[in-house]
C-alpha cells in the first residue's frame, strides 16, 4: 500500500531541493507551456493560486491572462476545508494572509462562482503520469473542484515532484493535464 504521508515528504523534499533560480526559471517555462494550451487560449475565467516560496508559480501566465482580458480568481480558504474564490481587479483588492501569502480581500474583490471557471490551475505536492494529484491533505480542492462543472483542471508542478504512482482515494479528482517545465502530460 502506498503511503500518502511518505509521498508528501518525498515530493516536498525534492521541490525544496531546487534552487531559487531553478524554481523561478522552471515556473516561467511552466507558464509558457500553459499559455500554449488551447484550453488556456479559450478560457475566459481562470482559477489560479498564489504560490508559496517553494511551489511552481503560475504568476506569469496569470499576468498574461489579465493582459488578454481574462478574469483570474484566487482561493480564500476557511476552516473546515472550505474555500471561495475571488477575482481581484488591482493591488487594492489584496491583503496579507497566512503563511506570508497575499490573498484577495474578500470585501473588495469579486466573488466568482465555481461554475464560472473555464480553467483551474491546481497546485500540488506530487503527481504521477496518470494525471493523479497529491495535495497537502486539507481537502480544499477535493471539495471545490467537483463544483467547477465547466472547467478543465491543469495541475501545475515541477518535474521533481513527479512520482511513479500517487496513492489515491475515492474522492480524489483526476486532472485533465499536468504542466511542468519539461512538458504537458
C-alpha positions as CSV (number, residue, x, y, z in Angstrom):
1,X,0.0,0.0,0.0
2,X,1.3,3.5,-0.9
3,X,1.7,5.9,2.0
4,X,0.5,9.4,1.2
5,X,2.4,10.9,4.1
6,X,5.7,9.4,2.9
7,X,4.9,10.6,-0.7
8,X,4.3,14.1,0.6
9,X,7.5,14.1,2.5
10,X,9.5,12.8,-0.5
11,X,8.0,15.3,-3.0
12,X,8.3,18.3,-0.7
13,X,12.0,17.5,-0.1
14,X,12.5,17.2,-3.9
15,X,10.8,20.5,-4.6
16,X,12.7,22.3,-1.8
17,X,16.0,20.8,-3.2
18,X,15.6,23.0,-6.3
19,X,17.4,26.3,-6.1
20,X,15.6,29.6,-6.1
21,X,16.9,30.3,-9.6
22,X,15.7,26.9,-10.8
23,X,12.2,27.4,-9.3
24,X,12.0,30.8,-10.9
25,X,13.2,29.6,-14.3
26,X,11.1,26.5,-14.3
27,X,8.0,28.5,-13.2
28,X,8.4,30.7,-16.3
29,X,8.6,27.7,-18.5
30,X,5.6,26.1,-16.9
31,X,3.7,29.4,-17.5
32,X,4.8,29.4,-21.2
33,X,3.6,25.7,-21.5
34,X,0.2,26.6,-20.0
35,X,-0.1,29.7,-22.3
36,X,0.3,27.3,-25.3
37,X,-2.6,25.2,-24.3
38,X,-5.9,25.5,-26.3
39,X,-7.8,25.4,-23.1
40,X,-5.9,28.5,-21.8
41,X,-6.5,30.3,-25.1
42,X,-10.2,29.7,-25.0
43,X,-10.7,30.3,-21.2
44,X,-12.4,33.5,-20.1
45,X,-12.4,32.8,-16.3
46,X,-9.4,31.1,-14.6
47,X,-8.9,30.0,-11.1
48,X,-5.2,30.2,-10.2
49,X,-3.3,30.3,-6.9
50,X,-0.7,32.4,-5.2
51,X,2.4,30.2,-4.8
52,X,4.3,29.6,-1.6
53,X,8.1,30.1,-1.8
54,X,8.8,26.6,-3.0
55,X,5.8,25.9,-5.2
56,X,5.6,26.2,-9.0
57,X,4.5,29.8,-9.5
58,X,1.9,30.4,-12.3
59,X,2.0,34.2,-11.8
60,X,3.5,34.8,-15.3
61,X,0.6,33.1,-17.1
62,X,-1.9,34.8,-14.7
63,X,-0.4,38.2,-15.7
64,X,-0.7,37.2,-19.4
65,X,-4.3,36.1,-18.8
66,X,-5.2,39.5,-17.3
67,X,-3.5,41.3,-20.2
68,X,-5.7,39.3,-22.6
69,X,-8.8,40.4,-20.7
70,X,-9.4,37.2,-18.9
71,X,-10.7,37.1,-15.3
72,X,-8.3,35.5,-12.9
73,X,-9.5,34.5,-9.4
74,X,-7.7,33.1,-6.4
75,X,-8.8,30.9,-3.5
76,X,-9.5,32.1,0.0
77,X,-9.6,29.2,2.5
78,X,-11.6,28.9,5.6
79,X,-11.7,26.5,8.5
80,X,-13.4,23.1,7.8
81,X,-11.8,22.6,4.3
82,X,-14.0,25.3,2.7
83,X,-12.8,27.8,0.1
84,X,-14.3,30.5,-2.0
85,X,-12.6,32.2,-5.0
86,X,-12.3,36.0,-5.6
87,X,-11.1,38.0,-8.6
88,X,-9.0,41.0,-7.5
89,X,-9.0,43.8,-10.0
90,X,-5.9,45.6,-8.8
91,X,-3.4,45.9,-5.9
92,X,-6.0,47.4,-3.6
93,X,-8.0,44.2,-3.8
94,X,-5.3,42.1,-2.0
95,X,-4.3,41.7,1.7
96,X,-1.7,39.7,3.6
97,X,-2.9,36.2,4.5
98,X,-1.4,33.4,6.5
99,X,2.0,31.9,5.7
100,X,3.0,35.3,4.2
101,X,0.8,34.8,1.1
102,X,-1.2,37.6,-0.5
103,X,-4.9,36.7,-0.7
104,X,-7.8,38.6,-2.3
105,X,-9.5,41.0,0.1
106,X,-13.0,39.5,0.2
107,X,-14.5,42.9,1.0
108,X,-13.1,44.4,-2.3
109,X,-12.6,41.6,-4.8
110,X,-15.4,40.0,-6.7
111,X,-16.7,36.5,-5.6
112,X,-16.5,34.1,-8.6
113,X,-18.9,31.1,-8.5
114,X,-17.3,27.7,-9.3
115,X,-19.5,27.2,-12.4
116,X,-17.9,30.3,-14.0
117,X,-14.4,28.8,-14.3
118,X,-13.2,27.5,-17.7
119,X,-9.8,26.6,-16.4
120,X,-8.5,25.8,-13.0
121,X,-4.7,25.8,-12.3
122,X,-4.3,23.4,-9.5
123,X,-1.3,23.3,-7.1
124,X,0.2,20.1,-5.8
125,X,2.7,18.4,-3.6
126,X,3.2,15.5,-6.0
127,X,1.7,14.0,-9.2
128,X,2.1,11.0,-11.5
129,X,1.8,10.5,-15.3
130,X,-1.7,9.1,-14.9
131,X,-2.9,12.6,-14.1
132,X,-3.3,11.9,-10.4
133,X,-2.6,14.7,-7.8
134,X,-1.4,14.6,-4.2
135,X,-2.2,17.8,-2.3
136,X,-1.3,18.9,1.2
137,X,-4.2,16.8,2.7
138,X,-6.6,19.5,3.7
139,X,-9.2,18.5,1.1
140,X,-9.9,22.1,-0.1
141,X,-9.5,21.3,-3.8
142,X,-11.1,17.9,-3.4
143,X,-14.3,19.6,-2.2
144,X,-14.1,22.6,-4.6
145,X,-13.2,21.0,-7.9
146,X,-16.4,19.0,-8.3
147,X,-18.4,22.3,-8.3
148,X,-16.3,23.6,-11.2
149,X,-18.6,21.8,-13.7
150,X,-17.4,23.8,-16.8
151,X,-13.7,23.8,-16.1
152,X,-10.6,21.9,-17.2
153,X,-8.2,21.1,-14.5
154,X,-4.5,21.7,-15.2
155,X,-2.1,20.7,-12.4
156,X,1.0,22.9,-12.0
157,X,4.2,21.4,-10.7
158,X,7.9,20.8,-11.2
159,X,9.2,17.5,-12.7
160,X,10.9,17.0,-9.4
161,X,7.5,16.4,-7.8
162,X,6.7,13.5,-10.2
163,X,6.3,10.1,-8.5
164,X,5.9,6.7,-10.2
165,X,2.4,6.3,-8.7
166,X,0.3,8.5,-6.4
167,X,-1.8,7.0,-3.7
168,X,-5.4,7.8,-4.4
169,X,-8.7,7.8,-2.5
170,X,-12.1,7.5,-3.9
171,X,-12.8,11.3,-3.7
172,X,-9.6,12.3,-5.5
173,X,-10.1,14.2,-8.7
174,X,-8.1,13.3,-11.9
175,X,-6.6,16.2,-13.7
176,X,-7.2,16.9,-17.4
177,X,-3.5,17.8,-17.9
178,X,-0.3,18.4,-15.9
179,X,2.0,21.3,-16.8
180,X,5.7,21.1,-15.8
181,X,8.8,22.9,-17.0
182,X,9.5,20.0,-19.4
183,X,6.2,19.1,-20.9
184,X,2.4,18.8,-20.7
185,X,1.2,15.4,-19.6
